[in-house]
Amino acid sequence: MTATTTAPDLERATLDKAASENFPVAPFFLPRDWRDDLMAVYGFARLVDDIGDGDLAPGGADAELLGVSATDADDRLLLLDAFEADLRRVFDATPSHPLLRRLQPVVRRRALTPEPFLGLIAANRQDQLVTRYETYDDLLAYCELSANPVGRLVLAVTGTSTPERIRLSDAICTALQIVEHLQDVAEDFGRDRIYLPAEDMKRFHVTETDLSAKTAGASMRALVAYEAQRARDLLNEGAPLVGSVHGRLKLLLAGFVAGGRAAVRAIAAAEYDVLPGPPKPGKVQLLREAGVILRGEG
Protein backbone atom coordinates (compact mmCIF):
# COMPACT_ATOMS: atom_id res chain seq x y z
CA MET A 1 0.00 0.00 0.00
CA THR A 2 1.43 3.38 -0.90
CA ALA A 3 2.02 5.89 1.84
CA THR A 4 -0.22 8.48 0.28
CA THR A 5 -3.18 6.28 -0.74
CA THR A 6 -4.95 4.22 1.92
CA ALA A 7 -7.57 1.52 1.45
CA PRO A 8 -10.36 3.81 2.77
CA ASP A 9 -9.24 6.51 0.31
CA LEU A 10 -9.50 4.07 -2.60
CA GLU A 11 -12.88 2.85 -1.46
CA ARG A 12 -14.26 6.37 -1.03
CA ALA A 13 -12.88 7.59 -4.36
CA THR A 14 -14.59 4.74 -6.21
CA LEU A 15 -17.94 5.09 -4.42
CA ASP A 16 -17.94 8.86 -4.96
CA LYS A 17 -18.18 8.24 -8.71
CA ALA A 18 -21.81 7.20 -8.19
CA ALA A 19 -22.82 10.88 -8.22
CA SER A 20 -21.74 11.26 -11.86
CA GLU A 21 -23.46 8.16 -13.23
CA ASN A 22 -26.11 8.44 -15.96
CA PHE A 23 -28.70 6.68 -13.83
CA PRO A 24 -29.24 6.77 -10.04
CA VAL A 25 -27.30 4.08 -8.23
CA ALA A 26 -28.92 4.13 -4.80
CA PRO A 27 -31.31 7.10 -4.57
CA PHE A 28 -32.31 8.63 -1.25
CA PHE A 29 -35.87 7.29 -1.29
CA LEU A 30 -34.81 3.65 -0.99
CA PRO A 31 -34.68 1.94 2.41
CA ARG A 32 -31.28 2.41 4.05
CA ASP A 33 -30.38 -1.29 3.90
CA TRP A 34 -31.11 -1.40 0.17
CA ARG A 35 -29.04 1.75 -0.41
CA ASP A 36 -26.08 0.37 1.49
CA ASP A 37 -26.20 -2.97 -0.29
CA LEU A 38 -26.65 -1.43 -3.74
CA MET A 39 -23.69 0.89 -3.11
CA ALA A 40 -21.56 -2.14 -2.26
CA VAL A 41 -22.59 -3.73 -5.56
CA TYR A 42 -21.89 -0.43 -7.32
CA GLY A 43 -18.40 -0.32 -5.79
CA PHE A 44 -17.63 -3.69 -7.34
CA ALA A 45 -19.05 -2.74 -10.76
CA ARG A 46 -17.27 0.64 -10.80
CA LEU A 47 -13.92 -0.85 -9.83
CA VAL A 48 -14.02 -3.58 -12.44
CA ASP A 49 -14.89 -0.97 -15.10
CA ASP A 50 -12.02 1.24 -13.92
CA ILE A 51 -9.64 -1.71 -14.24
CA GLY A 52 -10.94 -2.49 -17.73
CA ASP A 53 -10.73 1.15 -18.86
CA GLY A 54 -7.35 1.84 -17.28
CA ASP A 55 -8.89 4.44 -14.97
CA LEU A 56 -7.56 3.28 -11.61
CA ALA A 57 -6.22 5.83 -9.16
CA PRO A 58 -2.57 6.63 -9.90
CA GLY A 59 0.09 5.06 -7.75
CA GLY A 60 -0.77 1.38 -8.16
CA ALA A 61 -2.45 0.98 -4.76
CA ASP A 62 -5.33 -1.09 -6.19
CA ALA A 63 -2.87 -3.39 -7.91
CA GLU A 64 -0.90 -3.78 -4.67
CA LEU A 65 -4.06 -4.73 -2.79
CA LEU A 66 -4.76 -7.38 -5.43
CA GLY A 67 -1.25 -8.80 -5.20
CA VAL A 68 -0.05 -7.40 -8.53
CA SER A 69 3.44 -5.92 -8.59
CA ALA A 70 4.05 -2.27 -9.49
CA THR A 71 5.79 -3.34 -12.70
CA ASP A 72 2.61 -5.16 -13.82
CA ALA A 73 0.13 -2.53 -12.56
CA ASP A 74 -0.72 -1.44 -16.13
CA ASP A 75 -1.50 -4.97 -17.34
CA ARG A 76 -5.30 -4.87 -17.39
CA LEU A 77 -5.77 -8.57 -18.11
CA LEU A 78 -3.49 -9.49 -15.23
CA LEU A 79 -5.36 -7.09 -12.94
CA LEU A 80 -8.71 -8.53 -14.00
CA ASP A 81 -7.45 -12.05 -13.28
CA ALA A 82 -6.28 -10.93 -9.83
CA PHE A 83 -9.58 -9.16 -9.21
CA GLU A 84 -11.50 -12.31 -10.16
CA ALA A 85 -9.39 -14.33 -7.74
CA ASP A 86 -10.16 -11.82 -4.98
CA LEU A 87 -13.87 -11.89 -5.88
CA ARG A 88 -13.91 -15.67 -5.44
CA ARG A 89 -12.61 -15.12 -1.89
CA VAL A 90 -15.82 -13.17 -1.19
CA PHE A 91 -17.66 -16.48 -1.35
CA ASP A 92 -15.30 -18.73 0.60
CA ALA A 93 -12.56 -16.74 2.37
CA THR A 94 -11.57 -13.11 3.08
CA PRO A 95 -10.91 -10.80 0.11
CA SER A 96 -8.06 -8.31 0.08
CA HIS A 97 -9.62 -5.29 -1.62
CA PRO A 98 -11.76 -3.07 0.65
CA LEU A 99 -14.57 -2.82 -1.90
CA LEU A 100 -14.81 -6.60 -1.96
CA ARG A 101 -14.72 -6.76 1.82
CA ARG A 102 -17.64 -4.31 1.79
CA LEU A 103 -19.42 -6.60 -0.67
CA GLN A 104 -18.95 -9.83 1.31
CA PRO A 105 -21.68 -9.29 3.96
CA VAL A 106 -24.10 -8.23 1.21
CA VAL A 107 -23.42 -11.45 -0.70
CA ARG A 108 -24.14 -13.47 2.44
CA ARG A 109 -27.17 -11.46 3.54
CA ARG A 110 -28.82 -11.47 0.11
CA ALA A 111 -27.63 -14.96 -0.92
CA LEU A 112 -26.02 -13.54 -4.08
CA THR A 113 -24.30 -15.92 -6.48
CA PRO A 114 -20.94 -15.40 -8.24
CA GLU A 115 -22.38 -15.45 -11.78
CA PRO A 116 -23.40 -11.79 -12.25
CA PHE A 117 -20.12 -10.56 -10.77
CA LEU A 118 -18.13 -12.92 -12.99
CA GLY A 119 -20.13 -11.68 -15.99
CA LEU A 120 -19.04 -8.09 -15.35
CA ILE A 121 -15.41 -9.17 -15.09
CA ALA A 122 -15.76 -11.20 -18.31
CA ALA A 123 -17.16 -8.13 -20.10
CA ASN A 124 -14.14 -6.06 -19.13
CA ARG A 125 -11.80 -8.87 -20.11
CA GLN A 126 -13.58 -8.97 -23.48
CA ASP A 127 -13.00 -5.22 -23.85
CA GLN A 128 -9.26 -5.89 -23.81
CA LEU A 129 -9.53 -8.49 -26.57
CA VAL A 130 -12.50 -7.44 -28.75
CA THR A 131 -12.75 -3.89 -30.05
CA ARG A 132 -15.28 -4.34 -32.88
CA TYR A 133 -18.64 -6.15 -33.15
CA GLU A 134 -19.70 -7.54 -36.49
CA THR A 135 -23.42 -8.02 -35.82
CA TYR A 136 -26.14 -6.77 -33.50
CA ASP A 137 -26.39 -10.26 -32.03
CA ASP A 138 -22.68 -10.07 -31.18
CA LEU A 139 -23.36 -6.78 -29.36
CA LEU A 140 -26.31 -8.30 -27.49
CA ALA A 141 -24.04 -11.13 -26.30
CA TYR A 142 -21.62 -8.53 -24.98
CA CYS A 143 -24.46 -6.69 -23.19
CA GLU A 144 -25.44 -9.99 -21.56
CA LEU A 145 -22.10 -9.74 -19.74
CA SER A 146 -21.61 -5.98 -19.42
CA ALA A 147 -25.10 -4.74 -18.51
CA ASN A 148 -27.65 -7.42 -17.69
CA PRO A 149 -25.90 -8.63 -14.50
CA VAL A 150 -26.49 -5.21 -12.93
CA GLY A 151 -30.27 -5.48 -13.21
CA ARG A 152 -30.18 -9.04 -11.98
CA LEU A 153 -28.23 -7.91 -8.92
CA VAL A 154 -30.77 -5.15 -8.21
CA LEU A 155 -33.57 -7.72 -8.27
CA ALA A 156 -31.56 -10.09 -6.07
CA VAL A 157 -30.69 -7.42 -3.50
CA THR A 158 -34.34 -6.37 -3.27
CA GLY A 159 -35.58 -9.97 -3.11
CA THR A 160 -37.80 -9.65 -6.18
CA SER A 161 -36.17 -11.98 -8.73
CA THR A 162 -38.42 -14.12 -10.91
CA PRO A 163 -37.66 -15.52 -14.38
CA GLU A 164 -40.05 -13.04 -16.02
CA ARG A 165 -38.67 -10.06 -14.13
CA ILE A 166 -35.15 -11.10 -15.07
CA ARG A 167 -36.19 -11.24 -18.74
CA LEU A 168 -37.70 -7.75 -18.57
CA SER A 169 -34.74 -6.41 -16.62
CA ASP A 170 -32.34 -7.77 -19.24
CA ALA A 171 -34.19 -5.84 -21.95
CA ILE A 172 -33.93 -2.61 -19.95
CA CYS A 173 -30.27 -3.08 -19.08
CA THR A 174 -29.30 -3.93 -22.66
CA ALA A 175 -31.14 -0.81 -23.82
CA LEU A 176 -29.31 1.35 -21.29
CA GLN A 177 -25.99 -0.08 -22.45
CA ILE A 178 -26.81 0.66 -26.10
CA VAL A 179 -27.83 4.21 -25.17
CA GLU A 180 -24.56 4.72 -23.31
CA HIS A 181 -22.63 3.41 -26.32
CA LEU A 182 -24.44 5.91 -28.55
CA GLN A 183 -23.68 8.79 -26.18
CA ASP A 184 -20.03 7.76 -26.01
CA VAL A 185 -19.24 6.95 -29.65
CA ALA A 186 -16.43 9.52 -29.81
CA GLU A 187 -14.95 8.61 -26.41
CA ASP A 188 -15.05 4.90 -27.17
CA PHE A 189 -13.43 5.45 -30.56
CA GLY A 190 -10.66 7.33 -28.75
CA ARG A 191 -10.08 4.07 -26.82
CA ASP A 192 -10.09 2.15 -30.13
CA ARG A 193 -13.46 0.58 -29.34
CA ILE A 194 -16.51 0.62 -31.61
CA TYR A 195 -19.84 -0.69 -30.32
CA LEU A 196 -21.79 0.17 -33.48
CA PRO A 197 -22.25 -3.17 -35.29
CA ALA A 198 -20.04 -3.36 -38.37
CA GLU A 199 -22.89 -4.75 -40.49
CA ASP A 200 -24.99 -1.68 -39.62
CA MET A 201 -22.12 0.69 -40.39
CA LYS A 202 -21.81 -0.91 -43.82
CA ARG A 203 -25.57 -0.71 -44.37
CA PHE A 204 -25.56 3.03 -43.65
CA HIS A 205 -22.26 3.65 -45.46
CA VAL A 206 -20.46 4.78 -42.32
CA THR A 207 -16.72 4.22 -42.07
CA GLU A 208 -14.42 4.33 -39.07
CA THR A 209 -13.02 7.60 -40.38
CA ASP A 210 -16.50 9.11 -39.98
CA LEU A 211 -16.33 8.39 -36.24
CA SER A 212 -13.36 10.73 -35.84
CA ALA A 213 -15.16 13.75 -37.32
CA LYS A 214 -16.13 16.69 -35.13
CA THR A 215 -19.76 16.46 -36.22
CA ALA A 216 -21.78 13.68 -37.80
CA GLY A 217 -22.81 13.60 -41.42
CA ALA A 218 -26.19 12.41 -42.69
CA SER A 219 -25.18 8.73 -42.89
CA MET A 220 -23.82 8.72 -39.36
CA ARG A 221 -26.95 10.39 -38.03
CA ALA A 222 -29.14 7.83 -39.79
CA LEU A 223 -27.11 5.02 -38.21
CA VAL A 224 -27.40 6.50 -34.72
CA ALA A 225 -31.15 6.99 -35.21
CA TYR A 226 -31.46 3.33 -36.20
CA GLU A 227 -29.60 2.10 -33.11
CA ALA A 228 -31.52 4.53 -30.88
CA GLN A 229 -34.79 3.02 -32.09
CA ARG A 230 -33.51 -0.41 -31.13
CA ALA A 231 -32.80 0.90 -27.64
CA ARG A 232 -36.24 2.53 -27.48
CA ASP A 233 -37.90 -0.75 -28.47
CA LEU A 234 -35.99 -2.65 -25.78
CA LEU A 235 -37.01 -0.08 -23.16
CA ASN A 236 -40.64 -0.51 -24.21
CA GLU A 237 -40.26 -4.29 -24.02
CA GLY A 238 -38.85 -4.11 -20.50
CA ALA A 239 -41.13 -1.37 -19.15
CA PRO A 240 -43.75 -3.82 -17.72
CA LEU A 241 -41.13 -4.66 -15.08
CA VAL A 242 -42.06 -1.39 -13.36
CA GLY A 243 -45.70 -2.41 -12.99
CA SER A 244 -44.76 -5.81 -11.61
CA VAL A 245 -43.33 -4.39 -8.38
CA HIS A 246 -44.56 -1.97 -5.73
CA GLY A 247 -43.42 0.79 -3.43
CA ARG A 248 -39.98 2.31 -3.58
CA LEU A 249 -38.61 -0.34 -5.92
CA LYS A 250 -41.24 0.76 -8.44
CA LEU A 251 -39.79 4.30 -8.25
CA LEU A 252 -36.24 3.02 -8.75
CA LEU A 253 -37.11 0.90 -11.77
CA ALA A 254 -39.22 3.70 -13.26
CA GLY A 255 -36.13 5.88 -12.92
CA PHE A 256 -34.03 3.42 -14.90
CA VAL A 257 -36.54 3.24 -17.75
CA ALA A 258 -37.14 7.00 -17.65
CA GLY A 259 -33.41 7.65 -17.73
CA GLY A 260 -33.05 5.53 -20.84
CA ARG A 261 -36.00 7.15 -22.60
CA ALA A 262 -34.86 10.65 -21.67
CA ALA A 263 -31.37 9.88 -22.98
CA VAL A 264 -32.80 8.65 -26.28
CA ARG A 265 -34.85 11.85 -26.51
CA ALA A 266 -31.70 13.89 -25.85
CA ILE A 267 -29.92 12.07 -28.67
CA ALA A 268 -32.88 12.76 -30.95
CA ALA A 269 -32.92 16.43 -29.87
CA ALA A 270 -29.26 16.64 -30.93
CA GLU A 271 -30.44 15.40 -34.34
CA TYR A 272 -28.50 12.19 -33.69
CA ASP A 273 -25.16 13.99 -33.81
CA VAL A 274 -23.33 12.35 -30.92
CA LEU A 275 -19.79 13.16 -32.05
CA PRO A 276 -19.37 16.59 -30.37
CA GLY A 277 -20.06 14.99 -26.99
CA PRO A 278 -22.65 12.90 -25.14
CA PRO A 279 -26.17 14.34 -25.44
CA LYS A 280 -27.54 14.34 -21.88
CA PRO A 281 -31.17 14.79 -20.77
CA GLY A 282 -32.20 17.44 -18.29
CA LYS A 283 -33.88 16.70 -14.98
CA VAL A 284 -37.24 18.02 -16.19
CA GLN A 285 -37.27 15.56 -19.09
CA LEU A 286 -36.27 12.74 -16.78
CA LEU A 287 -39.06 13.53 -14.32
CA ARG A 288 -41.58 13.85 -17.14
CA GLU A 289 -40.64 10.41 -18.48
CA ALA A 290 -40.83 8.90 -14.99
CA GLY A 291 -44.30 10.38 -14.49
CA VAL A 292 -45.54 8.87 -17.72
CA ILE A 293 -44.23 5.45 -16.69
CA LEU A 294 -45.63 5.58 -13.15
CA ARG A 295 -49.05 6.59 -14.47
CA GLY A 296 -48.97 3.51 -16.65
CA GLU A 297 -49.18 5.53 -19.85
CA GLY A 298 -46.05 4.15 -21.45
N, C-alpha and C positions, 0 to 999 in steps of 0.2 A: 504494500500500500504506500503510495507516495505521501510525503510529509504534508503536502498542501491540499490533498484531496482525500477526505475521509469517506467511509462507507455511507454515513448519513447524508453527506453532501451529494454523493452520486445518486442516492435514492431520491432525495428531494428534487434535484435537478431534473431527473427523468419524470417524476410525477407532476412537476410544475408545467410540463409541456401539455398537460390536459387542457389548459385554458385556451390554447391556440388551435385545438382540433376543430375540424369542420362540423362535427356533430357532438352534442353533449355526452360526456363520458359518464358522469355520476352526478346529475343535477340535484340541486338543493331539496327538491320536493320528495325525493325518495327517502324511505326509512334509513336511518343512520347505518344499520348493519348492512343493508344492500349497498349503500354508497361506499362504505369501507371495503367491502368485498370486491365491488366492481373496480375500485381504484387499484386494488392489488392485481387484478387481472389486467387492467390497463398498463400497470407498471411493467408486467411481463411483455405485453404486446409492443409497447413503445421501445423497450430495450432491444428486443429482437429485431425490430425495424431499424433502430439506430446502428446495430451491428451490421445488418445487411446493407445499409446505405453509407456506411463509413462515417457516421455522425456521432460517434462516441465522444465523451468529454476528453479533451487533450490530456496527455500525461500517462495514458496506459493503465489507469487504476482499475478499470473494469476488467481488462485483460489479466492483470495481476490477481484479482479476486477469482478469476476463472482458471487460474493455474497456467496461463499462457505467458511466455517470457516477453520481455520488452522488445526483443528483436523480431518477434513474430506477431506483435500487437496490431499490425496492419493487414494480417492475413485473415480476411473475413471468413473464409471457409473453415479455417482452423478455429477461429473464435466461435463460429456457430456450432461446430462439433463440441467444443468445450462447454458451451452454453447448454446444449442438449444433454450432455453428461450431468451437468449440475441440475437441470430440470428433473432428470430421472431420480436424483436424490430427494427431490420434494416428496416423492411417493414411497421411498423406502429408507431414507437416511436423513442427513442434515445438509442442506445445500450451503454453498459458500457465499453466493451473491446475496446482498441484503434484500433485493427485490424478490428473489425466490424464497428467502426466509419469510418475507411478508406474505407470500402467496401460500406457503405450506399450510397454515391453519385454515385458510379458506378452502383449499382442496379437501381437507379432512372434514370440515364442517358441512360443506355442500356436496360431498361425495363426487367430486369432479374426477374425470378420467384423463389419462395423458393425451388421448388422441387430438383434441382441438389444439393443445399447446404444441404438439409435435407437428401438426399441420402448418402452423404459423412459422415454425422454424424451417420446415421444408420449403415453404414459399420463398423465404429469404435466401435459402440455399439455391433455389432455382434461379433467383434473380442474379446470382453470380455466374450462372452457367448458360442461361437462356435470355437473350436480349431482344428477340423478335418472336412474334406469334403468327403463324401462317393463316390459321382459320379462327373464326369466332368460337368454335368448339374448343380449340386449344386454349383460348383466353378464358373460357368458362371453367376449364379444368384447373387453370391457375387460380381463379377466384375461389374455387372450392377449397384451396389451401390458404389463400391470402386473406380472404374476407369472411367466408361462411363460418369458420370456427368462432369468430367473435360473437355473432348472433347466437350461436349454440351455447356459448358460455354464459351469455346474458340470461337465456332461458333456464340454464342449469342453476345459476346462482339464485334466481328468483323462484326456483322450484316449479316451473310451469312447462317443462319440456313434454311434448307429445310428438309423435311422428308427423302429424299434419302441421303443427306449429313450426317444427324444424324445417319442413319443406317451404313454408311461407317465409320464414326467416331467411333461408338461403336465397330466395329470390330478391328480398330486400337488400341483403348484404352484397350480393353480386352486383345489383344495380348501383349501390353506393360506391363500390370499387370502380365500376365503369365510369361513373360521374367524376370521381377523383382523377382517374386517368385522363379524362377529357380536359379537366381543369389544368392538369399538369403536363400537357403534351410537351411544351417547350422545356420545362425543367427535366422531365424524364429523358428527352432527347439529349440534353446536356450531359446526362449520365450514361449515354449510349444505350438507352432502353426505349423501345417503341411498343406500346400496348394497343395500338391500332392494328387490327388484323391485316396481314399483308394482302390477302385476297380482296379485302375491301378497299385498300389503298389502290390496288390495280384497277378495280372496278370503277373507282372515281378518278382515276388518272392522277393520283397523288404520289409523288416521289419523296424519298427521304430528304432531298434538298429542299423541298417545300416546307419541311418541318423546321428548318433553320431560318426561315424568313421572319421579318419583324411583324408582319401582318399576314393574314391568310387570304389566299385567292379564292375564287369562286369554287373550284374543285375541292379545296380543303374544307371550306365551309359546308359544302354539301355532304362531305364525308362525316364531319363532326355532327351535323344534323341527323344523319342516319344512325350513328351510334347513340346519340342522345335519345332518339326515339326508342331504341332497344332498351335503354335504361329506364325510360318512362314506362314502357310496357311491363318490365320486371317489377317496378314499384307498384304498379296497378295490380299485378298478379299477387304480390305479397301483402298488399294493404289489408285484406281480411284478417291478418294476424292481430291487428289493433282491436278489432271487435271481438276477438276470441278471449280477451283478458279483461280485467277490471281494475279499478282503482288507479294507484300511482303508476303501475306498470303500463297501463293503457296510455298515460301521458308520455311516458318515456318512449314507447314504441311509436306513438303518433309523431313524436319529435324526430325520430329517425326517418320515417317516411316523408314527413314534411321537409326535413332538411334536404333529402334527395330531390324532391319535386322543386323546391325553391332553387336549388343549385342548377337544375335543368332549365328552369325559367331564366336564371341569370345568364346561362350560356346562350339561350335563345335571344335574350335582350341584347347581348353583345354581337348579335347576328352571326353567331357560331364562330367568331374569330377569337380563338383561345390563345393565340401565339403571343400577344403582348403581355399576357399574365393571366392568372386564374380568375375568371369571372366569379364573384362571390355574391350571394344573396344578402339583402338587408334583413334586419330583425323583423320589420313590419311584414315583409313577404313571408318570412318563416312562420310568424304567428298566424297569418292569414291562411296559409296552407294547413297548419295544425288545426285551426278551427274547422276548416272544411272536413278534414278527416274525422275529427271527434264528433262532428254532427252527423256523420255517416253519409255525407254527400259525395264522397269520392274515395 
